[in-house]
Amino acid sequence: MHTVILGNGVSGVTAALKLRQLCPERRITILSGESTYHWSRPALMYIFMGHMRYQDTKPFEDSLWGRERLELVRDWVTAIDTDRRELSLARGAPLAFDQLLIATGSTPNKFGWPGQDLDGVQGLWGLQDLSTLNASVKRARRAVIVGGGLIGIELAEMLQSVGIGVTMLVRESSYWANILPLEESLLVNREILCHGIGLRLSTELEAVLDDGEGRARGVRTTAGEEIACEIVGLTAGVSPNLSALAGSGIETGRGVLVDNRLRTSVPGIFAAGDCAEIRTQSSGKNTIQQVWYTGKRQGEFVAQSMAGEATGDYETGLWFNSAKFLDLEYQTYGSVGLDVPGERNLYWQHESGKHALRIVYTREGVIGFDTLGQRWRHSVSERWILDRTPLRDVLANLEEAHFEPEFFRRHEADMRRSFESAL
């Protein structure tokens, strides 16, 4: 049995290592055109800013792959022949497989803007993007970033760190307002402006302007305003990367369609991670999970499914995400901003605008938390939500959730007074 894993991101590599544990004798090949070795994609910012070297972003020693008998092939897939069970490659000979895992991740969105393919216009997703950006900053003084979210704010910080003036165009009326509750979104607005970054809210891109030599010289908004710049960052979200699937006969929707065992429409072919769209019967809306920890979880599960050892269906688990908006750390757990029937919210914000906590609860107990400017213990937050801990018990034990208290000021007493006065 030869299993080929298409993609060496967190889902693909997690699946490969787990599958090796479950199937010691199986031949396993990991195929990627971007890099030979798995590396940590969230570290792109730190490579650019000089905080880390590329080799420091690799979670495993290069020798691991040989010890685990995992074959690494660096090439791009140009076609998948499901009848012949064969992958066509850009450079090498066709690669035969008995079983295939599609873990191709995501790709930055482009919406057909005029000028979106000019030099100086790019996303921030892979090592190639980093090389392009390093070349672009040598001739740039100004940049416009199109779109908010987590990648946009990282790109803004990166560019500002090398002295480039940054303006952000955000379609929503407040930063990441389609995800964050209003109070948290307003804090992020404030953080961006305090760092000297231009923030144009309720503003959309109409076109990227050509300097006459194939390079970006600025942008024009839908309101007709022109903003001069030499770099345009396109960070208006990502979509599942389906580029290798054209003509394969594998069913796709927004992503690669899979069932609750992460199996595609073709027997013996699976998908996991950012590219997978899980068919959901109960809610009528399929699920795409595009954060690091769900990619790892799907990788572990799909390996069991591929080995024939999955004992149940894939479960999405408790929602969690974390990020950093410049100097403002953010964590979210459970159900926040989802309008759960019967939910109530408690919100506390420090007068400095640098710390905030939201607790979402129902009569049965707490169901979600947002933290800004502080770190909470994952295990405690998860336990409180899964156990539907009563609100009063959470308020009485806020200190239990505080992470690394020796490095951070304590605000639990102030939070508790604020919350209790609101009840």
N, C-alpha and C positions, 0 to 999 in steps of 0.2 A: 504494500500500500504506500503510495506516494502522495502526501498532502502538500499542496502549494499554498502559501499564504501571501496574498497580494497586498502589500503595504507593511511597513515596519514601524508604524506608530504604536501607541500604547496598547490598542486592541489587538493588533497582529502579533506583537511580541509577547504580550501576556498569554495569548492563546497558544503560541508556539511552545513556551516554557511549560505551561500546564499540560499540553498535549504530550510533551516528552515524558512528563511524570506518569501520565496515564497509559501511554503506549511506548514503552522503552525501545522497541525494535522498529518502529515506523520510520520511514524516510520523510523528513520534513525540510522544505525549502522556503525561505523567506525572500520575497522578490520586491525590490524597490528601486525606482529610478532616481530618487532624490539623494539618497545616501546609502553607503554600505551598511553602516551601523545605526542602530536605534539611538536616538538622542531625544532630549527633553524639549519639546516645542515651546512650552511656556518660557524657556530661557532665552529666546531670541533677543529680547530687550537687553538682557544682561551681557550677552556677547557684544552687542553693538556699543554699549556704554562702557565696555572694558572691565566689567565686574567679574566676568567669567571668560574662559577660553572655550572654544568649541569642544575640545577633548574633556573639559570639566562637566559638560552637559550630558555625557553618556553615562547612564545609570549603571552600566555593566562594563567590566573589563573586556577588551577585544578578544581575549582568549576564551571567554565563556562560550562563545558560539561553537568553537571547535570541540570543547569539552562536552558540550551537550549534543554534539553531532547535528547541529542545525546549519544547513547549507545556506549561504548568503549569495544572492545574485543581484548585481546592480544593473538594472535595465528597465525600460519602459514597456508596458504591455500595449500593443496596438490593436489586438483583437482576441476575443475569447471564443473558441470553437467548442461548443458544448457537446456536439455529436462526436467529434474526434477526441474530446477531452484534451485539448491542446491550447497553449497560449502562444500567440505570435508576438515576437519581441522586436524592438526597434533596432537593436544591434546584433543580438545573438541568435542562435538557432532556436526553433520552436521548442517549447518546454511542455512535455506531457505531464498530465496529472491524473490521479484517480479521484482525488477529493480536493476541493478548492474553497478557500476562505477569502472573501472579498472584504478587505479592511482598508479601503482607499481614502478614508477620511473625508475632509471637506475642501472646498475651494472658494475663494472670495467672490462675492456677488459682483456682477457687472450688469447694468441695466440699459445697455445700448446708448450711453451718452456720447454725443459727438466728441471726438478727441480722446476717448478713454484709452486708446492704444498708443498715444504719443509717448515719446521718451520723457521720463520724469513722472509718469503716472504708474502707480503700482499699488498692490496690496501688501500685507505683511502676514505671511503664512508659512514660508519655508526658507531653507538656506539660500535658495536662489534669490528670493526677495531681499534677503540681507545683503547679498553681494551687490544687487542692483542699487540698493539704498546707499551703501558705502560709496559707490561711484557717484551717485546723484548729489550727495551732500557737498562734494568738493566744489560744485559750481552754483550752489544754492544759498540764498539768504532768507527766503520766505517759503512757507509751505501752507497748503490748505488740506485739511483732512475732512473727508466727506463721510459722515456717519458717526454715531456715538458708539456706545457699548464699550467692551473691554479692550478690544484690539485698538480702537481709535485712541483711547486715552493712553495706552502704552506707546503708540507711535508718536503721539504728541510729546510725551516725556522724553523719548529717545531723541527727537529732533531738537527739542529745546536744550537738551544737554550738550549739544555741539553748537549752540548759539544761533540756531535758526528760529526766526519768528513764526509762530504757529497760529492759524485761525481754524476753528472747527465749525463745520456746517452741520447742524442737527435738525432733522425734520420735525421732531416733536417739540412741544412747547417748553419742555424741560429735559435735562439730560437723562437718557435711558428711562424716560417716563413710561414706556411701554412695559417695563420690567419692575422698576422701583416704585414704591408708594411715593406720593408727592413730597412728603417731608424729607425723605432720604435723597430724592432726586435734587431737591433744592440745596441740600448740603453739598452734593457733588458739584452743582453749578458754582457754588461759592468757592469751593476748593480750586476749581479750574481757573476762575477769575483771579483768585489770590496768587496764583502762580504766573500771572501775566500772559495767559493764553487767551486769545480772542474766542468768544463763544457766540455764534450767531444761531439763535433758536428759531424754530418755525421757518427754517431756511432750507431750500433744496437746490441741488446742482442742476443746471440746465445743460451746460457744455464746458468742456475744457478747451482753452484757447491755444491755437497754434502760433508759434513765433515765426512761422514761414520756413523753418528748417527742420520741422518734424519734432520739435520739443515743446513742452508746455510752457506757456508764458503767463498763465493765469486761468481763472475760472469765471463763468458767468452764472449767476443764480437765476432761479425762475422769476425773481422780482426784477431782473434786469441789471443788478449790480455786478460790476466787474471787480475782481480782487486779484491783484498781481501776485504771482508766485512762480517758483521754478520746480517745486515738487507738489504733486497731488496724490494724497493717500486715499485709496478707496477702501473704506472699512465699514461698508453698509451691510454687515452680516456675511454669513457664509451659507453655502448650500452643499448637499452631498455630492461628492465627486463621482460622477458616473461616466467619465470620459472613456474608460476602457470597455464599457458594456455595449456600445453601439453595435447593433446587428447580432448580438449574442443570443437573443431570445429569452434572456433572463428578465422576468417582469420587474418593472420599475414604476414608481410613482414620483413623489418628491425625492425618494431615495430608492435603495434596493429593497424591494418588498420581501419581508420575511415573516414567518409565523412565530408562535411563541416559543419555539425551540431554535429560532434564528436560522431556519432553513429557507432557502429561496424556492422559486417555482420549479427549479431544475434539481432533481435528486442528486445528492452528493455535493451540492454547492451551497455554501453558507455565506452570511454577511454579518458583520458586527461593527460597532463603533459609530462614528459620525455619519457614515454613508448608509446605515441600515434604517429602514422605515418599518417599524413593527406593526403588523396588522392588529388592530384593537377592536374586538367584537362588542365589548360592553358599552364603551362611550361613543362609538361610531367615528372617532377621530384617531387616526394612526399616530404612533409615537416615534419621534426622532429625538434622540438624546445626544447632545453635542458638547459635553464637558468631559474633562479628563477622567474623573473618578467613575463616571458611567461607562466610559470606554474601557477602563480596566475591568469593571464588573462584567461587561458583556464579553470581553476576551476570556475571562475565566469560565463563564457559562458556556460559550460556544465550543470551547475545547472539550468540555464534558459531553456536549451534544454530538460533536464530531467523533468522539470515542465511543458513542453509544451508551454513555453512563449518566446522562441527565435523568434525574429522578422526578423532575417536575418542570413547570414552565418557567421561563425567564420572568423575574419580578423586577419592576423598575426601582423598588426600594424607596427609602426616605430621601427626598430631594435635599441636596446640599450643593452649595457653590461658594467660592471665595475669590476675592479679587483685591486689587489695590488701585484706588483712584488717586494717583500722585502720592500724597502722604496719608491718605485716608484709607485704612484697611476696612474691608467689608466681608461679612460672612452672612449667609442665609441658610436657614434650616426649615424643612417642612413646608407648610402651606402658608405663604405670605402673599397677599394681594390677589388671591384666587376667589374671593367672594364666596367662601364656604358658608352654606346656610347656617345662620345662628352665630356666626363668628363675631367677636368683639376685639378691639385693638387697644392696647396701652402703648403710648409712645413717650419716651423721655429724650430730651436733648440738652446737652451741657451748654452753658451760656457762651462758651468759646466757639461753638459750632464745629468742634473737632471730635465729639463723641455722641453717640445716640444708640438707643435700644428700643426695639419694637417687640412686643409680646402679643401674639395672636392666640385667642383661646375661645372655647365654647363652654357650655355648661358641663361638658364631660371632662374638660381639662385643656392644657395647652396644646396647640397644633403647629405653631411656627414661631421663629425668632429671626429678626434682622439685627445685626450688630454693625456699628460703624465706629472706627477709631478705637477699637478694643478687641481683644481676642478671647474667645470662649473655648472651653474644652469640648471637642467634638463628641466624645463619649457621653458626657453629661447632657448636652443639648439633645442628642439623639435619644437617650434613655427617657428624658422627661417627656418628649413627644410621643414615643412609642408606648409609654406607660400611661399616656393621657394624665400626667401628673396635675393635680388641682392647682389652680393659679396661686392660691394662698401659700401652698407648699413651695412653689417655685420662688415666690417673693421672699419667703423666709430663708431661702438657701441660695440666694444669688451668688454669694461668695464661692460656692462650690464650683461654679462654671468658669470662674476667672482663671485665665491661663497666664503663667509666668508673672505672678503678682509682683515679684521683686523688680520688674522692669517697667511696670505700668502703674499709673495712679489708680487708686481705688475710688469708685463712684457708687458702690452698691447702696450706701446709706441714703444718698441723695436720690437715687432711682427709687428706692423703696418708699421714701416719703412722697415722692411725686405720684407713684402708682397708687398708693393707698389713699391719697387725697382724691384721686380720680374715680375711685370705686364707690 
